[in-house]
């Protein structure tokens, strides 16, 4: 049982935690707004992920397979949302005490993952290849889902904290602006790359 569990943990960490739009967004929000103000967005991301898991298990993935255009529409909407978040990061105030209204909200994270076909693809792979071999099918799906959420919470929190480590550099308006722009540009690039690969697949 230990080997399948470790395999699941490693696969989930790589699929959900590798640099991409969501991790880069979390790091950027941590650097721009700090961990505390980034928590609502993180909670939204994780809640959206939970809904994606439920939808995948209930067969929503078949909808994306049957109607590829629906998948593309969701990908485009999610990408536009990411660009909006990149804009909020790039244009945040250089004043150290940024108001909570400036930071992306719970709903932003929630909508991003609900509309993110990449998240569905990740869980299709996880549930088809790394499902824990337990006594019953329902228990296998439930425990696999629990492990995935725990791993996602840890990995995404690390990205948020990683970004927050750069926050002291924000005491200098010049450095703050440069860091925000770099993160915003990285976020837009990862979104565009992800969208191009999605449209080609």
Buried (B, 14 or more C-beta within 10 A) or exposed (E): EEEBBEEBBEBBBEBBBEEBBBBBBBBBBBBBBBBEBBBBBBBBBBBBBBBBBEBBBEEBBEEBEEEEEEBBEBBBBBBEBBBEBBEBBBEBEBEEEBEEEBBBBBEBBBBBBBBBBBBBBBBBEBBEEBBBEBEEEEEBBBBBBEBBBEBBBBBBBBBBBBBBEBBEEBEEEEBBBEBBBBBBEBBBEBBBEBBEEBEEE
